[in-house]
Amino acid sequence: MNGKTRNQPELSQRQHQILKLLQAGKVNKEVAQELGIGLGTVKQHLVAIFKKLNVSNRAMAVSHGMEMLHEQESRESVLPMADLLECRPCVVLSIALPEDASQLATKLMYGSLAAMASANDAVFLARNGNAGDVIFGIQRVTEYDLAIAVQTARAVYDDLQAMDAGIAGTLRGCMTAGVAFASMKRFGGWTGEAIASVAIATARELLNDVQPGQFAFDPTALDLIELFGIGGMQQVSPTMRLPELKNLHWTGSRRAYHLVGRDDELGQLYAALTEAAKGHGKLFVVEGEMGMGKSRLCDAIAKLCLKHEGDVSFCRSLPSVLGNCLYDTVKGVECSVEQAAVSLRAEPVRFPDLVVVDDFHLLTQDQQILLSAAGAEAVGKGKLVIFSGRRGIRENAARQTGTNAFGMISLRRLSAHSVQVLVRDALGKGAIDGRASKVQRIASAAAGVPLFAVGLARHHDAEQLALPLRVAITARLDSLHLDHHLLREVAKNAVGTSLAEAAANLGEDAAALCNQVEHAIAAGVLAYSADGWLSFTHPLLRRAIGNLAME
């Protein structure tokens, strides 16, 4: 828009009021109560609002309505509201005590929720009726928001249990997942000015049906649990008793699909495994960007080792918010980095002896150095050691071994043929209209990234980018602290833009903006084409940032 206003639909004063309550996450019943009108009247107004805004659901109404209201209230902004609001994946935790609960119990519940929200960059909303919501993903999206939300619910229950077991038994909660429209700072983080999400209303409606002592997950949250690395949270069901939340453990495991397009890499590891069977150890570093199949490759060599009656130790690193320790996938227990180092240094019982530490990049620098040193000793004892993670983990391996004489595998994008094979596998054998063309379309959109191929295939009928992919992409972008205004400007044009044009549209000096462009290029998000056009390195990045529909 660049300073120009466009014709906006005229909403009545009542419709303005209802739209603002929708933005606050109010459900129809709450809107009716707050305005003193009937539930049927609210529904009639919603139909009229949807028609005037030319939208089909509450989420779209909130998004378009927030832009419209902002333009009506503040014409002087340089950037339009579309450039200030971001569509972000979020997880909403709603918890409540009975309305007749004691003031002490309610205060303790609110205090626990607020403390956990503050510790995890979440947004806490206290509301009437002894209830509260915590929204994860507004300040910063992580791949572990669902696991952190479960931890938060457990913490509140444990605090109440310590005070009075009877009161703890009256607590009820639920979790939903979806998208939120939030006003964001230029380099990330919520401005505190605006936030709206249908997921909030969904959580509040779901909470009304949850019985005391129970906890519920909505279908979207369950989908995220299954498809995005939380499959290791054991025994997840739509409804469970609150005390059972302590049985949910993050293991980092994902839904398994056939390993395709990695024959050469698997061949290198298998050759090393064959040597390890003779007691000739070696260290391998497997690196690759998000979703390139590092864990799947490690799983494959672990299975081959077991097939040869060897010993396997396979640990996944957990993020700092979940304890910064390891999860032993063989024993099914968490262990410390120090325990893993002792295991690495232990004498082999039989050969081949394989030790894998996956998601190595999640460990602190000191922890990486500790395991690298132990890994060097393990190699001397004849073990095959594999450290797998994102870029940058090879330095510690080189530092501790004193040499670069270790195997290095860098996973690149898959070929078009391999992606098509993976898509067919993920689609399954059920009847799908236009299967052949759908395989081609998904493979093209995935552009060589296995995680994207699987995610798109699992939601092949979705018009918008599936929530698990939104989480994966947004979490990665949030960790890079890039210029959000720049990224959205580049996302506006499918063929890219020039630096001069981007600077002009943002009202900035091209030389000053150049630093932010170089930062995004170094992070692997943007790139210059041969003719000097600036565009995204992957088409799904553009779709996620621009909130674009799938083609």
C-alpha positions, -999 to +999 in steps of 0.1 A: +000+000+000+029+023+008+009+052+023-022+047+002-054+035+017-077+012-001-115+010+000-125-009+031-160-024+039-181-004+063-188-022+095-214-011+120-204-001+155-217-034+168-198-054+142-167-035+151-172-045+188-177-082+178-147-081+156-125-068+184-138-095+207-130-121+181-094-107+180-093-112+218-100-149+214-136-147+227-160-175+217-196-168+206-210-173+241-185-149+257-192-123+230-229-125+237-224-122+275-200-093+272-223-073+248-256-083+265-271-098+233-284-132+223-262-160+209-283-160+177-277-123+173-240-129+175-241-155+149-261-132+126-235-105+130-207-130+122-224-140+090-226-103+080-190-096+090-178-126+069-198-114+039-185-078+042-149-089+046-153-115+019-139-143+042-152-177+051-140-183+087-131-166+120-093-168+113-096-149+081-120-124+096-095-117+124-066-113+100-085-090+075-103-072+103-071-063+123-056-048+091-088-028+084-092-016+120-055-005+121-059+015+089-090+032+102-074+041+135-039+051+123-034+063+087+001+076+093+020+043+095+047+039+069+041+002+067+006-013+063-007-037+089-001-066+066+036-059+071+032-056+109+011-087+115+026-121+112+008-154+108+025-176+134+020-212+145+010-214+181+001-238+209-025-228+234-027-243+269-060-235+288-063-244+325-091-238+350-102-244+386-138-244+397-154-210+400-158-216+438-121-225+443-103-206+470-085-174+464-053-190+475-056-219+451-064-196+422-035-173+430-012-203+430-025-215+396-021-180+381+014-177+396+025-210+382+012-203+348+027-168+347+061-181+359+062-209+332+051-184+305+078-160+315+105-187+315+095-199+281+088-167+262+050-174+262+021-151+266-001-156+297-037-144+297-057-145+330-094-145+326-126-145+347-139-178+361-105-189+376-091-198+342-060-189+322-044-194+288-008-196+279+001-191+242+034-205+230+050-194+197+042-157+198+075-144+210+094-173+194+084-206+179+103-237+188+100-273+177+092-282+213+063-259+222+039-288+227+064-305+250+069-273+270+031-268+272+028-303+287+055-294+312+036-262+321+004-282+328+024-307+349+040-278+368+007-262+377-008-296+388+023-304+409+022-270+426-015-275+435-009-311+445+018-299+470-006-275+485-038-297+486-043-329+467-081-324+468-078-290+450-054-305+425-080-330+416-104-303+406-080-288+380-088-293+343-069-284+312-066-288+274-043-280+246-049-268+210-026-259+181-032-235+153-021-201+139-021-167+155-020-132+140+004-111+161+020-077+158+058-084+157+089-064+160+111-061+130+137-086+142+114-109+160+094-108+193+059-097+200+052-059+202+026-065+229+000-045+208-021-071+190-026-108+191-055-130+179-060-166+173-089-189+167-069-215+186-075-195+217-113-197+212-110-234+204-091-241+236-117-222+257-145-241+241-128-274+245-120-266+281-158-262+288-162-300+281-132-312+301-141-329+334-122-320+367-089-339+369-088-344+331-066-330+303-076-330+266-059-325+233-077-313+202-072-330+169-048-304+156-026-308+186-027-346+182-017-342+145+012-320+155+022-346+182+022-374+156+038-357+127+063-333+141+088-350+163+066-356+194+058-391+184+080-402+212+056-387+237+042-421+247+006-430+253-009-398+240-047-400+238-074-373+232-083-372+269-062-384+299-060-379+336-038-349+347-015-371+367-007-391+336+010-361+320+041-371+338+043-402+316+047-381+284+083-379+275+099-362+246+122-384+226+126-365+194+115-394+173+095-388+141+072-408+119+095-432+099+094-434+061+117-452+037+152-439+034+155-428-003+182-411-022+209-417+004+225-448-010+260-433-012+259-419+023+245-451+038+272-470+018+299-449+035+286-457+069+281-494+061+317-496+050+328-481+083+305-505+101+322-534+083+356-522+096+342-516+131+332-553+131+370-560+129+376-535+158+387-506+135+369-476+149+360-444+132+342-411+139+316-397+114+300-363+115+267-362+096+256-326+089+226-311+071+200-284+074+166-289+089+146-318+074+173-334+053+170-368+068+200-370+092+180-389+119+166-413+093+201-421+080+213-428+115+183-450+121+192-470+090+228-477+100+217-486+135+193-513+121+221-527+100+244-529+130+217-548+150+213-571+119+250-579+122+244-587+160+264-557+170+259-533+200+240-500+194+238-470+216+215-444+201+208-411+220+190-380+209+199-346+224+171-327+241+169-289+240+178-268+271+141-261+278+136-298+284+167-303+305+196-302+280+202-340+285+199-370+262+172-396+255+185-431+252+162-446+225+175-481+231+168-482+269+139-457+267+152-434+294+168-400+298+205-398+306+230-370+313+257-360+289+282-372+315+267-407+315+268-408+277+305-398+279+312-427+303+293-451+280+315-439+250+347-446+269+336-481+281+353-511+266+333-528+238+315-560+247+313-571+211+319-558+176+306-539+158+299-513+185+279-483+172+273-451+191+250-424+177+244-390+192+216-373+172+207-336+172+242-329+184+237-292+177+212-289+206+240-295+232+260-266+247+295-259+235+310-276+266+288-306+262+298-310+226+335-308+236+330-334+263+313-359+240+338-352+212+367-360+235+349-392+247+341-401+211+378-398+201+386-423+229+358-446+217+372-447+182+405-458+197+387-487+213+373-498+179+339-482+180+320-465+152+308-431+165+284-409+147+275-373+157+246-360+137+233-324+136+230-291+118+259-272+103+288-262+126+293-294+147+324-306+128+347-280+145+345-296+180+352-330+165+383-317+147+394-298+179+392-329+201+408-354+176+434-329+166+428-337+130+402-336+102+408-373+097+372-383+103+343-392+080+323-362+069+288-366+054+269-335+043+233-342+033+222-322+003+188-319-013+174-350-028+170-355-066+135-350-081+132-387-086+140-395-050+115-369-037+088-384-059+095-419-044+093-404-009+060-386-017+044-418-030+055-436+002+040-408+024+008-407+004+002-444+011-019-468-010-053-453-005-074-439-033-064-403-042-078-383-070-052-372-095-025-391-077+002-388-104-002-350-108-004-346-070+030-364-067+045-341-092+031-310-076+042-320-041+077-330-053+081-297-070+070-277-039+093-298-016+123-289-038+145-317-025+138-314+012+126-348+027+108-332+056+088-309+033+080-337+010+065-358+038+047-329+054+031-318+021+021-354+013+005-359+047-017-329+041-020-331+003-055-316+003-047-286+024-050-252+008-026-235+033+008-247+044+003-275+070+008-266+106+038-290+112+056-273+083+048-239+096+063-249+129+094-262+113+100-232+091+091-205+116+112-221+144+142-221+121+136-185+110+130-173+146+164-188+156+182-167+129+170-132+140+165-120+105+148-088+093+111-097+091+102-067+070+128-076+044+117-112+042+080-102+037+090-077+011+109-104-009+079-128-004+056-105-022+070-114-056+074-150-068+103-142-090+121-121-064+131-085-062+161-063-065+178-048-034+170-013-047+133-021-052+131-037-017+148-007-001+125+017-020+093-001-009+105-002+027+115+035+026+151+028+035+186+033+022+198+004+000+233+005+016+219+002+051+195-027+040+224-045+024+237-057+058+204-074+065+204-090+031+238-104+036+228-118+070+198-136+054+221-149+026+246-162+052+218-179+070+208-198+038+173-181+036+179-157+007+201-158-023+209-137-054+201-152-088+226-149-117+208-118-129+209-101-095+174-108-083+169-115-046+147-145-037+142-173-013+164-204-014+133-226-010+098-219-023+081-231+010+100-204+029+083-178+008+049-194+013+053-196+051+065-160+054+040-146+029+011-167+043+004-179+008-019-206-003-005-238-018-006-238-056 
